[in-house]
């Protein structure tokens, strides 16, 4: 049952990855990156229960922080000259 | 009983993730893609984190901190990205949609 949950999360991650690879503009790719970082954060939370290790929750926290900072930096980069 | 509730919440969150990915793939425009992606993935990640808190009640404090962090940061980054996209790629949105609220606020 938990394997099926992880498989569905990976499937939706694949859908977002397709948009990331073929996005027409840069904004599409940044949106796909933002969505991908959130889905990967909750995939890490599910994996921490799957392996019964509480350490992976810290990894998920740091991953969410890095994704937020990356999205904000790309938004400021889009705001300037391209 | 708590495990059953956890499975219901987890599959609801994963269904929201799948809807978010499908909307990101199928929507015709950048702003509509953004609208499909950000809201659904925020609610989906909150539901998945709540499901893991139902599975393993010792980790509840850490999971609640993670959920509050996601709930604070994700709308900030997505609204900043939407504003930048509007400024850069949608100079004449009034011609297609008939309304331009942000320009009215600026001037």
Backbone of each chain as ProteinMPNN parsed JSONL, in Angstrom:
{"seq_chain_A": "XXXXXXXXXXXXXXXXXXXXXXXXXXXXXXXXXXXXXXXXXXXXXXXXXXXXXXXXXXXXXXXXXXXXXXXXXXXXXXXXXX", "coords_chain_A": {"N_chain_A": [[0.837, -1.205, 0.0], [1.914, 1.243, 0.842], [3.966, 1.276, -0.952], [2.562, 1.706, -3.291], [1.666, 4.294, -2.87], [4.109, 5.708, -2.905], [4.826, 5.197, -5.514], [2.826, 6.562, -6.929], [3.432, 9.206, -6.219], [5.919, 9.429, -7.454], [5.124, 9.181, -10.09], [3.633, 11.528, -10.518], [5.69, 13.291, -10.186], [7.134, 12.721, -12.437], [5.4, 13.676, -14.422], [5.57, 16.438, -13.914], [8.229, 16.76, -14.507], [8.296, 16.373, -17.261], [7.057, 18.719, -18.175], [8.982, 20.456, -17.234], [11.108, 19.84, -18.924], [10.19, 20.486, -21.51], [9.251, 23.084, -21.451], [8.066, 26.125, -22.904], [8.886, 28.814, -22.303], [11.151, 30.542, -20.011], [9.865, 31.024, -17.621], [7.962, 29.01, -17.362], [9.6, 26.84, -16.865], [10.69, 27.561, -14.394], [8.417, 27.55, -12.792], [7.787, 24.838, -12.947], [10.022, 23.83, -11.66], [9.651, 24.799, -9.061], [7.28, 23.474, -8.292], [8.243, 20.879, -8.473], [10.17, 20.806, -6.458], [8.59, 20.947, -4.18], [7.058, 18.604, -4.378], [9.116, 16.732, -4.231], [10.012, 17.217, -1.658], [7.855, 16.257, -0.091], [7.941, 13.649, -0.938], [10.333, 12.861, 0.234], [9.533, 12.973, 2.904], [7.667, 10.883, 2.999], [9.387, 8.781, 2.376], [11.016, 8.8, 4.633], [9.318, 7.694, 6.507], [9.072, 5.22, 5.333], [11.59, 4.0, 5.464], [11.891, 4.133, 8.187], [13.472, 6.108, 9.473], [14.274, 8.901, 11.281], [15.978, 10.824, 10.519], [15.776, 11.593, 7.88], [13.825, 13.507, 7.786], [15.01, 15.919, 8.456], [16.569, 16.242, 6.22], [14.545, 16.635, 4.358], [13.565, 19.077, 5.268], [15.752, 20.814, 4.809], [15.885, 20.55, 2.072], [13.46, 21.688, 1.237], [13.954, 24.318, 2.042], [16.126, 25.02, 0.378], [14.868, 24.826, -2.113], [12.95, 26.881, -1.942], [14.603, 29.175, -1.7], [15.956, 28.999, -4.132], [13.847, 29.343, -5.983], [13.02, 31.972, -5.385], [15.334, 33.38, -6.036], [15.505, 32.857, -8.777], [13.197, 34.17, -9.593], [13.827, 36.828, -9.009], [15.915, 37.061, -10.81], [14.572, 36.817, -13.219], [13.247, 39.184, -13.145], [15.102, 41.166, -13.627], [17.216, 42.301, -16.361], [17.318, 40.087, -19.193]], "CA_chain_A": [[0.0, 0.0, 0.0], [2.821, 2.393, 0.894], [4.694, 1.26, -2.223], [1.682, 2.306, -4.29], [1.694, 5.744, -2.602], [5.385, 6.244, -3.399], [4.788, 5.1, -6.987], [1.987, 7.648, -7.452], [4.184, 10.465, -6.086], [6.954, 9.44, -8.487], [4.456, 9.389, -11.38], [3.324, 12.949, -10.682], [6.988, 13.957, -10.36], [7.492, 12.529, -13.852], [4.578, 14.612, -15.202], [6.142, 17.78, -13.771], [9.534, 16.755, -15.179], [8.063, 16.553, -18.702], [6.853, 20.158, -18.396], [10.269, 21.117, -17.009], [12.01, 19.645, -20.056], [9.723, 21.057, -22.772], [8.584, 24.361, -21.257], [8.461, 27.058, -23.953], [9.607, 29.969, -21.791], [11.896, 30.285, -18.77], [8.944, 31.069, -16.479], [7.385, 27.678, -17.227], [10.581, 25.953, -16.226], [10.835, 27.903, -12.978], [7.209, 27.049, -12.126], [7.928, 23.384, -12.827], [11.043, 23.574, -10.636], [9.036, 25.064, -7.759], [6.375, 22.366, -8.001], [9.046, 19.672, -8.316], [10.836, 20.805, -5.156], [7.601, 20.634, -3.134], [6.713, 17.181, -4.469], [10.257, 15.952, -3.756], [10.039, 17.333, -0.2], [6.921, 15.319, 0.548], [8.436, 12.297, -1.219], [11.32, 12.564, 1.275], [8.809, 12.701, 4.152], [7.124, 9.522, 2.907], [10.512, 7.836, 2.434], [11.495, 8.704, 6.007], [8.505, 6.685, 7.2], [9.275, 3.928, 4.681], [12.813, 3.414, 6.008], [11.849, 4.308, 9.647], [14.59, 6.904, 9.944], [13.836, 10.278, 11.516], [16.999, 11.736, 9.991], [15.396, 12.07, 6.553], [12.964, 14.691, 7.919], [15.902, 17.082, 8.39], [16.938, 16.374, 4.816], [13.381, 17.225, 3.689], [13.505, 20.491, 5.664], [16.8, 21.547, 4.09], [15.535, 20.539, 0.651], [12.427, 22.704, 1.034], [14.597, 25.638, 2.171], [16.916, 25.258, -0.831], [13.932, 25.054, -3.214], [12.364, 28.221, -1.782], [15.611, 30.19, -2.024], [16.208, 28.926, -5.562], [12.732, 29.942, -6.723], [13.043, 33.424, -5.201], [16.465, 33.918, -6.787], [15.164, 32.838, -10.195], [12.2, 35.216, -9.84], [14.54, 38.114, -9.078], [16.705, 37.042, -12.033], [13.654, 37.105, -14.322], [12.803, 40.566, -13.043], [16.123, 42.019, -14.246], [17.389, 42.057, -17.798], [17.543, 38.685, -19.501]], "C_chain_A": [[0.872, 1.255, 0.0], [3.67, 2.47, -0.374], [3.879, 1.941, -3.311], [1.646, 3.823, -4.134], [2.961, 6.379, -3.163], [5.419, 6.234, -4.923], [3.954, 6.219, -7.586], [2.691, 8.996, -7.33], [5.249, 10.552, -7.17], [6.344, 9.677, -9.864], [4.116, 10.859, -11.598], [4.604, 13.775, -10.799], [7.447, 13.845, -11.81], [6.697, 13.47, -14.751], [5.146, 16.022, -15.134], [7.472, 17.875, -14.507], [9.384, 16.913, -16.688], [7.85, 18.032, -19.022], [8.158, 20.921, -18.194], [11.171, 20.987, -18.236], [11.526, 20.361, -21.304], [9.025, 22.397, -22.609], [9.018, 25.385, -22.296], [9.28, 28.233, -23.437], [10.348, 29.582, -20.506], [10.963, 30.247, -17.56], [8.277, 29.719, -16.263], [8.331, 26.735, -16.506], [10.74, 26.272, -14.756], [9.614, 27.448, -12.187], [7.305, 25.544, -11.926], [8.96, 23.02, -11.773], [10.48, 23.762, -9.234], [8.131, 23.907, -7.35], [7.149, 21.079, -7.738], [9.729, 19.642, -6.958], [9.844, 20.48, -4.037], [7.24, 19.157, -3.164], [7.865, 16.315, -3.96], [10.39, 16.051, -2.242], [9.076, 16.349, 0.453], [7.253, 13.883, 0.194], [9.489, 11.889, -0.185], [10.652, 12.273, 2.61], [8.242, 11.284, 4.139], [8.246, 8.484, 2.998], [11.082, 7.718, 3.838], [10.621, 7.77, 6.832], [8.77, 5.3, 6.63], [10.515, 3.223, 5.205], [12.904, 3.511, 7.518], [13.077, 5.035, 10.168], [14.127, 8.344, 10.071], [14.802, 11.299, 10.934], [16.576, 12.338, 8.66], [14.469, 13.284, 6.608], [13.802, 15.97, 7.875], [16.339, 17.335, 6.96], [15.79, 17.026, 4.038], [13.274, 18.709, 3.998], [14.513, 21.324, 4.881], [16.473, 21.613, 2.602], [14.458, 21.565, 0.321], [12.995, 24.108, 1.111], [15.366, 25.993, 0.908], [15.991, 25.548, -2.019], [13.303, 26.435, -3.156], [13.359, 29.295, -2.188], [15.904, 30.19, -3.517], [15.105, 29.561, -6.381], [12.739, 31.453, -6.606], [14.169, 34.049, -6.003], [16.168, 33.911, -8.283], [14.114, 33.888, -10.538], [12.866, 36.583, -9.909], [15.386, 38.207, -10.347], [15.837, 37.327, -13.25], [13.241, 38.561, -14.326], [13.806, 41.516, -13.684], [16.177, 41.769, -15.747], [17.759, 40.608, -18.05], [18.452, 38.57, -20.72]], "O_chain_A": [[0.612, 2.206, -0.738], [4.047, 3.552, -0.823], [4.422, 2.661, -4.148], [1.6, 4.556, -5.122], [2.918, 7.43, -3.803], [5.969, 7.142, -5.547], [4.312, 6.772, -8.626], [2.574, 9.84, -8.22], [5.465, 11.618, -7.745], [6.971, 10.304, -10.718], [4.279, 11.387, -12.698], [4.61, 14.83, -11.433], [8.07, 14.762, -12.344], [7.232, 14.003, -15.723], [5.207, 16.726, -16.142], [7.813, 18.92, -15.061], [10.24, 17.517, -17.334], [8.384, 18.545, -20.006], [8.422, 21.905, -18.884], [11.915, 21.914, -18.558], [12.35, 20.81, -22.1], [8.291, 22.825, -23.5], [10.214, 25.517, -22.558], [10.268, 28.614, -24.064], [10.204, 28.475, -19.988], [11.224, 29.535, -16.591], [8.046, 29.315, -15.123], [7.924, 25.942, -15.657], [10.909, 25.364, -13.943], [9.744, 27.009, -11.045], [6.95, 25.029, -10.866], [8.805, 22.022, -11.069], [10.786, 22.99, -8.326], [8.198, 23.418, -6.222], [6.762, 20.281, -6.884], [9.861, 18.574, -6.359], [10.201, 19.821, -3.061], [7.126, 18.521, -2.117], [7.632, 15.283, -3.33], [10.826, 15.098, -1.597], [9.425, 15.684, 1.428], [6.89, 12.973, 0.939], [9.545, 10.73, 0.228], [11.129, 11.433, 3.373], [8.322, 10.568, 5.137], [8.078, 7.434, 3.619], [11.581, 6.656, 4.211], [11.111, 7.119, 7.755], [8.703, 4.308, 7.357], [10.515, 2.004, 5.378], [13.877, 3.034, 8.101], [13.659, 4.639, 11.178], [13.649, 8.942, 9.107], [14.493, 12.488, 10.862], [16.962, 13.461, 8.335], [14.329, 14.008, 5.623], [13.368, 16.984, 7.327], [16.467, 18.481, 6.531], [16.023, 17.865, 3.167], [12.941, 19.511, 3.126], [14.187, 22.39, 4.359], [16.752, 22.617, 1.946], [14.51, 22.229, -0.714], [12.589, 24.992, 0.357], [15.28, 27.118, 0.417], [16.292, 26.414, -2.84], [13.136, 27.09, -4.184], [13.018, 30.217, -2.927], [16.082, 31.252, -4.113], [15.379, 30.245, -7.368], [12.498, 32.155, -7.588], [13.999, 35.119, -6.587], [16.534, 34.851, -8.988], [14.125, 34.44, -11.638], [12.52, 37.405, -10.758], [15.56, 39.292, -10.901], [16.274, 37.982, -14.196], [12.92, 39.119, -15.376], [13.421, 42.552, -14.225], [15.304, 41.118, -16.321], [18.426, 39.974, -17.233], [18.769, 37.461, -21.151]]}, "seq_chain_B": "XXXXXXXXXXXXXXXXXXXXXXXXXXXXXXXXXXXXXXXXXXXXXXXXXXXXXXXXXXXXXXXXXXXXXXXXXXXXXXXXXXXXXXXXXXXXXXXXXXXXXXXXXXX", "coords_chain_B": {"N_chain_B": [[-7.065, 2.265, 13.387], [-6.134, 4.906, 13.268], [-4.192, 4.482, 11.395], [-5.71, 3.833, 9.185], [-7.019, 6.296, 8.713], [-4.734, 7.722, 8.092], [-3.984, 6.507, 5.675], [-6.144, 7.309, 4.073], [-5.833, 10.127, 4.053], [-3.286, 10.278, 2.897], [-3.666, 9.174, 0.31], [-5.457, 11.019, -0.702], [-3.854, 13.33, -0.753], [-1.902, 12.515, -2.594], [-3.461, 12.212, -4.851], [-4.076, 14.877, -5.268], [-1.514, 15.792, -5.915], [-1.177, 14.455, -8.345], [-3.184, 15.639, -9.889], [-2.178, 18.204, -9.929], [0.213, 17.844, -11.414], [-0.874, 16.998, -13.832], [-2.381, 19.238, -14.571], [-0.322, 21.061, -14.861], [0.84, 20.018, -17.077], [-1.135, 20.117, -19.07], [-2.423, 22.596, -19.273], [-3.018, 25.683, -21.111], [-1.483, 28.03, -20.868], [0.974, 30.236, -19.33], [0.342, 31.515, -16.863], [-2.033, 30.209, -16.128], [-1.056, 27.637, -15.865], [0.588, 28.046, -13.662], [-1.334, 28.626, -11.74], [-2.62, 26.178, -11.604], [-0.588, 24.56, -10.666], [0.595, 25.494, -8.216], [-1.281, 25.835, -6.052], [-2.561, 23.316, -5.765], [-0.379, 21.65, -5.253], [0.563, 22.65, -2.843], [-1.588, 22.101, -0.998], [-1.637, 19.345, -1.309], [0.894, 18.546, -0.339], [0.628, 19.29, 2.317], [-1.395, 17.516, 3.113], [-0.122, 15.028, 2.771], [1.957, 15.215, 4.634], [0.448, 15.357, 6.973], [-0.641, 12.813, 6.887], [1.608, 11.186, 7.319], [2.12, 12.013, 9.894], [-0.061, 10.849, 11.121], [0.631, 8.168, 10.796], [3.02, 7.89, 12.279], [3.158, 8.837, 15.348], [5.157, 9.924, 17.013], [6.713, 11.725, 15.655], [5.389, 14.082, 15.373], [5.774, 16.792, 16.096], [8.015, 17.687, 14.628], [7.056, 17.275, 12.057], [4.922, 19.052, 12.004], [6.263, 21.467, 12.191], [7.57, 21.399, 9.712], [5.339, 21.47, 8.013], [4.228, 23.99, 8.593], [6.31, 25.559, 7.704], [6.303, 25.01, 4.927], [3.755, 25.99, 4.352], [4.128, 28.699, 4.84], [6.259, 29.507, 3.096], [5.702, 28.69, 0.428], [3.418, 30.082, -0.838], [4.561, 32.654, -0.887], [6.791, 32.442, -2.644], [5.502, 31.608, -4.986], [3.742, 33.719, -5.55], [5.497, 35.807, -5.94], [6.789, 34.889, -8.21], [4.653, 34.854, -10.008], [4.065, 37.557, -10.219], [6.422, 38.54, -11.349], [6.378, 37.143, -13.792], [4.079, 38.243, -14.921], [4.912, 40.917, -15.222], [6.904, 40.596, -17.097], [6.186, 38.957, -19.311], [3.53, 39.422, -19.946], [2.57, 41.928, -21.192], [0.368, 43.086, -22.522], [-2.14, 42.071, -21.4], [-4.685, 42.907, -21.209], [-5.945, 42.899, -23.665], [-6.635, 40.267, -24.2], [-7.918, 39.182, -21.917], [-9.596, 41.138, -20.884], [-9.477, 42.419, -18.469], [-7.344, 44.075, -16.118], [-6.059, 44.038, -13.32], [-3.782, 44.493, -11.798], [-2.349, 46.498, -13.071], [-4.065, 48.645, -12.706], [-3.804, 48.958, -9.993], [-1.208, 49.776, -9.823], [-0.989, 52.314, -11.04]], "CA_chain_B": [[-7.982, 3.348, 13.006], [-5.317, 6.051, 12.879], [-3.5, 4.103, 10.161], [-6.715, 3.94, 8.116], [-7.133, 7.738, 8.436], [-3.501, 8.13, 7.426], [-4.018, 6.106, 4.267], [-7.102, 8.16, 3.346], [-5.202, 11.444, 3.837], [-2.168, 10.134, 1.977], [-4.099, 9.025, -1.078], [-6.038, 12.311, -1.117], [-2.746, 14.222, -1.098], [-1.243, 12.061, -3.811], [-4.37, 12.547, -5.961], [-3.872, 16.306, -5.554], [-0.237, 15.904, -6.643], [-1.37, 13.997, -9.721], [-3.961, 16.681, -10.567], [-1.258, 19.321, -10.145], [1.089, 17.528, -12.526], [-1.676, 16.952, -15.059], [-2.702, 20.615, -14.937], [0.913, 21.696, -15.334], [1.154, 19.505, -18.412], [-2.197, 20.27, -20.055], [-2.975, 23.95, -19.357], [-2.478, 26.31, -22.319], [-0.865, 29.341, -20.683], [1.892, 30.172, -18.19], [-0.306, 31.882, -15.599], [-2.963, 29.141, -15.737], [-0.236, 26.53, -15.37], [1.008, 28.399, -12.311], [-2.495, 28.496, -10.865], [-2.902, 24.76, -11.386], [0.497, 23.837, -10.014], [1.025, 25.87, -6.873], [-2.276, 25.597, -4.996], [-2.799, 21.886, -5.565], [0.762, 20.973, -4.638], [0.635, 23.053, -1.431], [-2.546, 21.322, -0.212], [-1.237, 17.944, -1.353], [2.014, 18.285, 0.559], [0.121, 19.349, 3.697], [-2.129, 16.282, 3.413], [0.818, 13.909, 2.897], [2.659, 15.364, 5.91], [-0.511, 14.969, 8.012], [-0.784, 11.355, 6.84], [2.766, 10.591, 7.992], [1.927, 12.267, 11.326], [-0.977, 9.824, 11.623], [1.321, 6.88, 10.851], [4.092, 7.849, 13.281], [2.803, 9.996, 16.174], [6.266, 10.546, 17.741], [7.356, 12.733, 14.827], [4.377, 15.081, 15.038], [6.268, 18.165, 16.236], [8.881, 17.975, 13.489], [6.226, 17.335, 10.844], [4.125, 20.283, 12.033], [7.188, 22.55, 11.828], [7.771, 21.321, 8.258], [4.1, 21.887, 7.345], [4.111, 25.451, 8.727], [7.335, 26.133, 6.819], [5.803, 24.933, 3.544], [2.583, 26.863, 4.255], [4.575, 30.096, 4.773], [7.16, 29.879, 2.002], [5.276, 28.38, -0.939], [2.672, 31.179, -1.454], [5.443, 33.8, -1.14], [7.588, 32.241, -3.858], [4.655, 31.515, -6.183], [3.188, 35.033, -5.892], [6.614, 36.591, -6.497], [7.018, 34.382, -9.562], [3.527, 35.28, -10.857], [4.203, 38.992, -10.466], [7.516, 38.708, -12.309], [5.909, 36.666, -15.098], [3.154, 39.251, -15.442], [5.654, 42.103, -15.658], [7.836, 40.338, -18.175], [5.638, 38.285, -20.486], [2.124, 39.761, -20.188], [2.457, 43.373, -21.266], [-0.964, 43.496, -22.967], [-3.103, 41.037, -21.02], [-6.024, 43.487, -21.293], [-6.543, 42.583, -24.952], [-7.177, 38.911, -24.239], [-8.783, 38.817, -20.8], [-10.591, 42.174, -20.63], [-9.267, 43.083, -17.197], [-5.938, 44.136, -15.73], [-6.203, 44.617, -11.987], [-2.496, 44.886, -11.238], [-1.991, 47.774, -13.65], [-4.892, 49.642, -12.045], [-3.265, 49.232, -8.67], [0.09, 50.424, -9.894], [-1.068, 53.701, -11.456]], "C_chain_B": [[-7.219, 4.569, 12.523], [-4.576, 5.764, 11.582], [-4.446, 4.218, 8.966], [-6.911, 5.403, 7.699], [-5.902, 8.257, 7.701], [-3.486, 7.732, 5.966], [-4.981, 6.954, 3.453], [-6.479, 9.517, 3.04], [-4.069, 11.361, 2.83], [-2.621, 9.986, 0.542], [-4.799, 10.259, -1.603], [-4.934, 13.283, -1.539], [-2.061, 13.82, -2.38], [-2.125, 12.324, -5.036], [-4.252, 14.03, -6.304], [-2.561, 16.553, -6.28], [-0.413, 15.544, -8.103], [-2.158, 15.021, -10.526], [-3.076, 17.883, -10.872], [-0.329, 19.07, -11.32], [0.362, 17.517, -13.851], [-2.043, 18.349, -15.529], [-1.486, 21.35, -15.446], [1.247, 21.236, -16.744], [0.134, 19.941, -19.453], [-2.696, 21.692, -20.23], [-2.293, 24.744, -20.476], [-1.555, 27.497, -22.087], [0.031, 29.301, -19.441], [1.194, 30.477, -16.877], [-1.312, 30.836, -15.174], [-2.217, 27.911, -15.262], [0.209, 26.778, -13.94], [-0.126, 28.221, -11.314], [-2.815, 27.031, -10.599], [-1.841, 24.121, -10.508], [0.628, 24.19, -8.549], [0.003, 25.522, -5.801], [-2.438, 24.124, -4.709], [-1.61, 21.22, -4.905], [0.949, 21.405, -3.19], [-0.307, 22.219, -0.567], [-2.166, 19.845, -0.191], [-0.094, 17.641, -0.413], [1.57, 18.375, 2.016], [-0.604, 18.06, 4.06], [-1.19, 15.095, 3.586], [1.568, 13.988, 4.222], [1.752, 14.984, 7.078], [-0.702, 13.456, 8.055], [0.385, 10.675, 7.539], [2.695, 10.856, 9.494], [0.913, 11.293, 11.918], [-0.28, 8.468, 11.732], [2.271, 6.794, 12.035], [3.916, 9.009, 14.247], [3.966, 10.597, 16.962], [6.864, 11.705, 16.961], [6.475, 13.94, 14.589], [4.912, 16.505, 15.104], [7.106, 18.577, 15.034], [8.062, 18.134, 12.207], [5.388, 18.596, 10.819], [5.004, 21.485, 11.704], [7.412, 22.585, 10.32], [6.54, 21.82, 7.501], [3.914, 23.397, 7.415], [5.118, 26.154, 7.827], [6.866, 26.129, 5.371], [4.644, 25.908, 3.349], [2.983, 28.332, 4.221], [5.3, 30.373, 3.462], [6.568, 29.673, 0.616], [4.396, 29.465, -1.559], [3.531, 32.406, -1.73], [6.176, 33.622, -2.463], [6.694, 32.212, -5.09], [4.068, 32.87, -6.547], [4.268, 35.944, -6.459], [6.872, 36.197, -7.945], [5.911, 34.831, -10.51], [3.644, 36.756, -11.193], [5.303, 39.263, -11.479], [7.109, 38.259, -13.707], [4.957, 37.654, -15.747], [3.913, 40.461, -15.976], [6.434, 41.842, -16.932], [7.172, 39.819, -19.447], [4.219, 38.706, -20.824], [1.958, 41.274, -20.204], [1.039, 43.819, -21.633], [-1.986, 42.398, -22.696], [-4.532, 41.559, -21.149], [-6.703, 43.094, -22.604], [-7.173, 41.204, -24.966], [-8.161, 38.643, -23.109], [-9.808, 39.892, -20.471], [-10.447, 42.859, -19.293], [-7.787, 43.05, -16.843], [-5.862, 44.813, -14.369], [-4.885, 45.156, -11.467], [-2.048, 46.238, -11.78], [-2.792, 48.911, -13.019], [-4.385, 49.971, -10.663], [-1.969, 50.021, -8.75], [-0.055, 51.912, -10.168], [-2.041, 54.517, -10.602]], "O_chain_B": [[-7.578, 5.192, 11.524], [-4.351, 6.661, 10.77], [-4.047, 4.64, 7.881], [-6.964, 5.72, 6.51], [-5.998, 9.106, 6.815], [-3.04, 8.497, 5.111], [-4.705, 7.289, 2.301], [-6.576, 10.01, 1.916], [-3.901, 12.257, 2.003], [-2.04, 10.594, -0.357], [-4.756, 10.537, -2.801], [-5.058, 13.973, -2.551], [-1.675, 14.678, -3.175], [-1.622, 12.62, -6.12], [-4.317, 14.409, -7.474], [-2.486, 17.413, -7.157], [0.114, 16.213, -8.992], [-1.86, 15.258, -11.697], [-3.197, 18.506, -11.927], [-0.1, 19.964, -12.135], [0.892, 17.962, -14.868], [-2.026, 18.632, -16.727], [-1.589, 22.171, -16.357], [1.862, 21.972, -17.516], [0.494, 20.12, -20.616], [-3.336, 21.988, -21.239], [-1.119, 24.513, -20.766], [-0.895, 27.939, -23.028], [-0.134, 28.427, -18.59], [1.417, 29.788, -15.882], [-1.452, 30.581, -13.978], [-2.68, 27.213, -14.359], [0.214, 25.87, -13.109], [0.074, 27.735, -10.201], [-3.232, 26.676, -9.497], [-2.144, 23.245, -9.698], [0.761, 23.298, -7.711], [0.361, 24.978, -4.756], [-2.453, 23.712, -3.549], [-1.787, 20.32, -4.083], [1.441, 20.621, -2.378], [0.099, 21.688, 0.467], [-2.347, 19.169, 0.822], [-0.093, 16.601, 0.247], [2.067, 17.631, 2.862], [-0.459, 17.557, 5.175], [-1.422, 14.243, 4.444], [1.796, 12.966, 4.868], [2.2, 14.375, 8.05], [-0.901, 12.88, 9.124], [0.192, 9.702, 8.268], [3.15, 10.033, 10.289], [1.012, 10.944, 13.094], [-0.563, 7.7, 12.652], [2.334, 5.772, 12.718], [4.469, 10.082, 14.005], [3.809, 11.675, 17.535], [7.472, 12.591, 17.561], [6.762, 14.748, 13.705], [4.556, 17.339, 14.272], [6.939, 19.667, 14.488], [8.335, 19.007, 11.383], [5.155, 19.163, 9.751], [4.563, 22.414, 11.026], [7.442, 23.657, 9.716], [6.663, 22.502, 6.484], [3.5, 24.023, 6.44], [4.828, 27.206, 7.258], [7.012, 27.128, 4.666], [4.55, 26.572, 2.317], [2.266, 29.144, 3.637], [5.0, 31.356, 2.785], [6.906, 30.423, -0.3], [4.595, 29.77, -2.735], [3.277, 33.13, -2.692], [6.188, 34.523, -3.303], [7.076, 32.735, -6.137], [3.903, 33.162, -7.731], [4.001, 36.754, -7.347], [7.137, 37.045, -8.797], [6.173, 35.151, -11.669], [3.359, 37.166, -12.319], [5.149, 40.108, -12.361], [7.448, 38.911, -14.695], [5.008, 37.884, -16.955], [3.599, 40.973, -17.051], [6.612, 42.74, -17.755], [7.562, 40.207, -20.549], [3.737, 38.373, -21.907], [1.289, 41.84, -19.339], [0.557, 44.825, -21.112], [-2.611, 41.864, -23.613], [-5.482, 40.776, -21.194], [-7.927, 42.969, -22.643], [-8.154, 40.987, -25.678], [-9.15, 37.941, -23.318], [-10.813, 39.587, -19.829], [-11.2, 43.784, -18.99], [-7.067, 42.123, -17.214], [-5.628, 46.018, -14.279], [-4.864, 46.17, -10.769], [-1.446, 47.033, -11.059], [-2.271, 50.008, -12.819], [-4.507, 51.104, -10.199], [-1.662, 50.828, -7.872], [0.682, 52.71, -9.589], [-2.215, 55.713, -10.835]]}, "name": "protein", "num_of_chains": 2, "seq": "XXXXXXXXXXXXXXXXXXXXXXXXXXXXXXXXXXXXXXXXXXXXXXXXXXXXXXXXXXXXXXXXXXXXXXXXXXXXXXXXXXXXXXXXXXXXXXXXXXXXXXXXXXXXXXXXXXXXXXXXXXXXXXXXXXXXXXXXXXXXXXXXXXXXXXXXXXXXXXXXXXXXXXXXXXXXXXXXXXXXXXXXXXXXX"}
